[in-house]
Amino acid sequence: MKPLNDRVLIKVAEASDKTEADLILTETTKEKPSIGIVSSVGPGSLDEEGKRQPLSVSPGSTVLYSKYAGGEFKGADGTN
């Protein structure tokens, strides 16, 4: 899958099963992680002159993103 323009595709980090105090978390109490690894990057947006402005992230970068940003889907291999 290839993102368009200034979009990026992020593989979400796995949520932890335990807290720092070794308490086991159930599925309903796990927080959705807001950190992930960029798997692919679009070519960038166009400026006023029609030139591409490349993005500052590249595939393999670890990023922090907003919980409510973008959309979620499952890939062909079952990953989020």
Secondary structure per residue as TSV (DSSP state, phi and psi in degrees):
chain	resnum	aa	ss	phi	psi
A	1	M	-	360.0	134.0
A	2	K	-	-119.1	118.9
A	3	P	-	-68.4	153.2
A	4	L	-	-99.1	153.0
A	5	N	T	48.3	-121.2
A	6	D	T	-98.6	29.9
A	7	R	-	-96.1	154.6
A	8	V	E	-130.8	153.7
A	9	L	E	-109.2	122.4
A	10	I	E	-117.8	130.9
A	11	K	E	-89.1	119.8
A	12	V	E	-70.9	138.3
A	13	A	-	-68.5	150.5
A	14	E	-	-72.1	140.3
A	15	A	-	-75.2	145.5
A	16	S	-	-73.7	144.0
A	17	D	S	-86.7	-16.2
A	18	K	B	-131.7	155.2
A	19	T	-	-86.7	176.7
A	20	E	T	-64.2	-23.5
A	21	A	T	-91.4	13.5
A	22	D	-	65.3	28.1
A	23	L	-	-84.5	134.2
A	24	I	B	-82.4	131.5
A	25	L	-	-98.5	141.9
A	26	T	-	-84.8	169.6
A	27	E	T	-60.2	-35.7
A	28	T	T	-75.9	-22.6
A	29	T	T	-94.4	-8.8
A	30	K	-	-70.2	135.2
A	31	E	-	-86.2	142.8
A	32	K	-	-68.2	124.6
A	33	P	-	-66.6	147.2
A	34	S	-	-114.0	29.8
A	35	I	E	-130.7	145.9
A	36	G	E	-162.4	-180.0
A	37	I	E	-114.8	130.9
A	38	V	E	-69.8	123.1
A	39	S	E	-99.1	-30.3
A	40	S	E	-155.6	156.7
A	41	V	E	-130.8	139.4
A	42	G	-	-73.3	171.5
A	43	P	-	-71.0	-14.2
A	44	G	-	109.4	165.2
A	45	S	E	-87.0	165.1
A	46	L	E	-93.6	139.3
A	47	D	-	-89.2	-172.0
A	48	E	T	-62.9	-26.6
A	49	E	T	-91.5	0.3
A	50	G	S	87.1	11.4
A	51	K	-	-94.1	145.3
A	52	R	E	-74.1	135.3
A	53	Q	E	-105.4	105.5
A	54	P	-	-64.6	152.3
A	55	L	-	-79.4	156.5
A	56	S	S	-84.7	-5.8
A	57	V	-	-107.5	156.9
A	58	S	-	-133.7	161.5
A	59	P	T	-55.9	135.6
A	60	G	T	99.6	-12.5
A	61	S	-	-72.6	142.4
A	62	T	E	-91.6	128.3
A	63	V	E	-129.3	155.1
A	64	L	E	-108.7	129.3
A	65	Y	-	-131.9	163.8
A	66	S	-	-70.7	142.9
A	67	K	T	-59.4	-31.9
A	68	Y	T	-102.0	12.8
A	69	A	S	-84.9	143.5
A	70	G	S	68.0	-168.5
A	71	G	-	-124.4	155.7
A	72	E	-	-106.9	147.6
A	73	F	-	-158.1	161.9
A	74	K	-	-99.5	134.4
A	75	G	-	-76.1	176.8
A	76	A	T	-62.3	-28.0
A	77	D	T	-90.1	4.6
A	78	G	S	89.5	2.3
A	79	T	-	-86.5	155.1
A	80	N	-	-85.0	360.0
